[in-house]
């Protein structure tokens, strides 16, 4: 089972691979680290988490989205082929 708990800039991503689903949350924090908003998610695939959750939450920031995807891959999350 893959897990991730990472922060990048104002974004904090927590997720676990629960068999056929990836469940987790992404939060946006202010400069002091106080949580401003949080969104829970449950998706089937890594690319769904990236496209449906992370990309929109980051306001379409491609750099942060790709970096968070890379961190998820390093943590063991895989996209089936």
Secondary structure, DSSP 8 states (H G I E B T S, - for coil): --EEEEEETTEEEEEEE-SS-EEEEEEEE-TTS-EEEEEEEEESSHHHHIIIIIHHHTTS-HHHHHHHHHHHHHTT-----
